Amino acid sequence: MGHNRRLKPRCSICADTYSAKRANAGYHICMPCGEKAARAVKHASLPLSKSNYYYVSSNNLDFIKQTNPKRTT
């Protein structure tokens, strides 16, 4: 009979349908929109001591500024 398109979830950004498996994994956007969103955020790791690193993204820039109090900019 074919697939029923009404059962497929729709991307909250572009309104295209995407895999039900992706929706079951908790995603509300399609792969292309998800990739664009992920590439828009910058990622880095900061060394906080000899063996510990802290994962940071552009969403928590205030923490990065606080890790180097000597820098005034």
N, C-alpha and C positions, 0 to 999 in steps of 0.2 A: 504494500500500500504506500510505502514511502514514509518519510519523517514528517511529523506535525511541527511546522515552524513556530506555532504559538507556544510550544513548550520550551523552546530554546530561550535562554536569557538574552537580554539586550544590554549592550554597553551603556553605562550611564554618561559617557562622554560623547560618543559618535552615534549611538543608537543602532549599531550593527549587531547582529546576533553572534554569539560565541558559544563555545562548548559548554555543555551542562557539567562536565567534569571540572572545568575551571571554576564555574559558579559554586560547585560543591566544595571546592578547596577554599572558598571564601573571597574570591575575587569578584568585583562588581564591574570590571572593565575588561575589554578585549585585549589580546596580546599586543597589537600595534600601539594602542593607547597606553598600555602599561609600560611598554618599552620607552615611549616618549617621556612618560612621567618619571621613570627611573633615571633616564639620561639627563633630566633637568636638574637633578640633585647631585651636588658634588660630594665625593666621599674621600676620606683620608683616615689614617691612623696616627695618633699622637703617642710618642713614648712618654710615659709618666714616671717611670723608674727604669732600672736596668732590665727588668724582665716583664713589665706590664705595659700593655698598649691599650689605648682607649679608642674605640671606633667613633668617628665623628662624621657628621654630614653638614650641609649648609643650613640645616634646620636648627642646629644648636651652636651657632657662631659665638654666642655669649660665653659659652664654656671655653672655647678656644682662646678668646681674648683674656680670660681670667687665668689661663695656665701660664702666661708669660707677663708677669706684672711689671717687668723692666721696660717693656715696649710701651710707648705712649700713644701710638696711632691706632 
